[in-house]
Amino acid sequence: MRKAMICVSVMLVLLQIWPMLFGHRAGEASAAISAEASAPKLIPAVATARVIPIPAAVSVAGDGAPVSCYKRYTAVFAACSHEDKACHIKAADQWDLCEATGFWPK
Protein backbone atom coordinates (compact mmCIF):
# COMPACT_ATOMS: atom_id res chain seq x y z
CA MET A 1 0.00 0.00 0.00
CA ARG A 2 2.89 2.30 0.79
CA LYS A 3 4.41 1.77 -2.66
CA ALA A 4 1.10 2.54 -4.31
CA MET A 5 0.83 5.82 -2.41
CA ILE A 6 4.39 6.75 -3.42
CA CYS A 7 3.58 5.94 -7.05
CA VAL A 8 0.43 8.06 -7.00
CA SER A 9 2.30 10.95 -5.37
CA VAL A 10 5.05 10.83 -8.02
CA MET A 11 2.46 10.73 -10.81
CA LEU A 12 0.67 13.77 -9.36
CA VAL A 13 3.95 15.68 -9.08
CA LEU A 14 4.77 14.86 -12.71
CA LEU A 15 1.29 15.93 -13.74
CA GLN A 16 1.79 19.31 -12.09
CA ILE A 17 5.40 19.89 -13.16
CA TRP A 18 5.11 18.63 -16.76
CA PRO A 19 3.56 21.86 -18.16
CA MET A 20 6.28 23.96 -16.50
CA LEU A 21 9.07 21.85 -17.98
CA PHE A 22 7.67 21.12 -21.42
CA GLY A 23 4.97 23.73 -21.80
CA HIS A 24 6.81 25.90 -24.33
CA ARG A 25 5.76 23.64 -27.24
CA ALA A 26 2.13 23.80 -26.23
CA GLY A 27 2.43 27.59 -25.89
CA GLU A 28 2.47 28.07 -29.66
CA ALA A 29 -0.77 26.16 -30.07
CA SER A 30 -2.34 27.85 -27.08
CA ALA A 31 -1.38 31.27 -28.48
CA ALA A 32 -3.33 30.49 -31.64
CA ILE A 33 -6.27 29.28 -29.58
CA SER A 34 -6.18 32.36 -27.32
CA ALA A 35 -6.00 34.68 -30.35
CA GLU A 36 -9.03 32.94 -31.81
CA ALA A 37 -10.87 33.14 -28.50
CA SER A 38 -10.15 36.86 -28.11
CA ALA A 39 -11.51 37.69 -31.57
CA PRO A 40 -14.97 39.28 -31.44
CA LYS A 41 -17.78 36.89 -32.14
CA LEU A 42 -20.99 37.71 -33.89
CA ILE A 43 -24.06 36.78 -31.93
CA PRO A 44 -27.26 36.32 -33.92
CA ALA A 45 -30.07 38.62 -32.94
CA VAL A 46 -32.61 37.07 -30.65
CA ALA A 47 -36.20 37.38 -31.77
CA THR A 48 -38.06 39.73 -29.50
CA ALA A 49 -40.84 38.01 -27.67
CA ARG A 50 -43.96 39.69 -26.46
CA VAL A 51 -43.48 40.42 -22.79
CA ILE A 52 -46.51 40.60 -20.55
CA PRO A 53 -45.78 42.95 -17.64
CA ILE A 54 -46.67 41.82 -14.14
CA PRO A 55 -48.52 44.51 -12.23
CA ALA A 56 -46.55 45.79 -9.26
CA ALA A 57 -49.58 46.77 -7.22
CA VAL A 58 -52.65 45.01 -5.95
CA SER A 59 -56.07 46.45 -6.49
CA VAL A 60 -58.68 46.45 -3.77
CA ALA A 61 -62.16 45.24 -4.66
CA GLY A 62 -63.93 48.35 -3.28
CA ASP A 63 -62.19 51.17 -5.10
CA GLY A 64 -60.19 50.80 -8.28
CA ALA A 65 -57.02 52.39 -6.88
CA PRO A 66 -54.01 50.04 -6.67
CA VAL A 67 -52.56 49.35 -3.23
CA SER A 68 -48.93 48.35 -2.83
CA CYS A 69 -48.06 45.01 -1.30
CA TYR A 70 -46.40 46.69 1.68
CA LYS A 71 -49.43 48.84 2.49
CA ARG A 72 -51.67 45.79 2.31
CA TYR A 73 -49.22 43.91 4.54
CA THR A 74 -49.20 46.66 7.17
CA ALA A 75 -53.01 46.68 7.20
CA VAL A 76 -53.20 42.89 7.63
CA PHE A 77 -50.40 42.90 10.20
CA ALA A 78 -52.10 45.64 12.22
CA ALA A 79 -55.34 43.62 12.22
CA CYS A 80 -53.55 40.73 13.98
CA SER A 81 -53.46 40.65 17.76
CA HIS A 82 -50.09 41.09 19.46
CA GLU A 83 -50.05 37.52 20.80
CA ASP A 84 -51.05 35.83 17.53
CA LYS A 85 -47.68 34.91 15.98
CA ALA A 86 -49.33 32.66 13.37
CA CYS A 87 -51.27 35.62 12.00
CA HIS A 88 -48.06 37.66 11.77
CA ILE A 89 -46.28 34.85 9.92
CA LYS A 90 -49.24 34.40 7.57
CA ALA A 91 -49.24 38.14 6.81
CA ALA A 92 -45.50 38.01 6.08
CA ASP A 93 -45.97 35.00 3.79
CA GLN A 94 -48.78 36.74 1.92
CA TRP A 95 -46.61 39.85 1.52
CA ASP A 96 -43.80 37.72 0.12
CA LEU A 97 -46.15 36.06 -2.36
CA CYS A 98 -47.56 39.45 -3.34
CA GLU A 99 -44.09 40.82 -4.02
CA ALA A 100 -43.25 37.75 -6.13
CA THR A 101 -46.46 37.53 -8.15
CA GLY A 102 -47.94 41.02 -7.97
CA PHE A 103 -51.24 39.76 -6.55
CA TRP A 104 -52.32 39.48 -2.94
CA PRO A 105 -53.20 35.83 -2.23
CA LYS A 106 -56.73 35.02 -1.20
N, C-alpha and C positions, 0 to 999 in steps of 0.2 A: 504494500500500500504506500509505503514511503517513497519507493522508486516511481510509482505512478504520479504522486504529487510533485516530485521533482521534475518529472517529464512535462507535466502540464504547466508548471511554473516557467520552465525554459521555453516552451512553445508560446506562452503568453508574452514573455519578454521579447522573443523574436518577432512576434506579431506587432508589438508596439515599436520596436527599434527599426524594423525593416524599412518603413517609409523614410526614416531619417537617413539611413545609410544609402539606400538605392532609390530614393524618390526623385532624383534629378531627371531620370528618363521619363517618368510618368508626368513630370512637370510640363513638358512640351505638349502632351496630349491634353492635360488639364487646362493649359493656357488657351488652347483652341476651344475647349468646352466652355471655359469661363467667358471668353469673348463672345461666343454664340449666345450664352445665357444673358449677358449684359446688353445685347442688342435689343432695341425696342420691339415689342411684339404687337401685332395688330389684333385687337379683340373685336369680334363681330358685334354689331349693335344688337342689343336685346330688344325684342318686341315689347312695346309698352302695353302693359295690361291695364284693364280698367280697375281702378282702386276704389273700393267703397269705404268712405271714411266712417270711423266709429265715433258716435257722438260722445263728447267728453262730459256732458252733463245729463242729469236725470230729470225727467219732467214729472211734476206732481199731477195727479189726476184732477184736482180741483181747478187750479189755474194753469194756463199753458206755459208759464214761465219756467225755464229750466233751473234746477237746483243742483249745486255741485255735490259731489259725493261726500265731501267733508262736512258740508252744512247739514246734509241728511244724517250723517253719522253723529254729529253733535246733538241733533234733536233726538235721535234714538237713544244715545248714551245718556242724555239728561233725563229721559223718561224712565230709565232703569233705577231701581232703588240702590242705595249705597252698599247694601249687604249682598245683593244679587250679582255674584261674579259671573255666573253663566250668561246673564243678560249682557254684561259688558263684553264678554268674549264673543258672543253671537253678533253684537253690534260691530265689533272690530272685524270679524270675518266677513260680514256683509259689506263693510266699507272696502275691504281688500278686493272682494269680488266686483264691487262697483268700479273701483279704479281699474281693474283688469279688463272688464267687459264694457263698461260705460252704462250699465243698467243696474239699478238697485234690485237685488234679488227679492222675490216675493216670500 
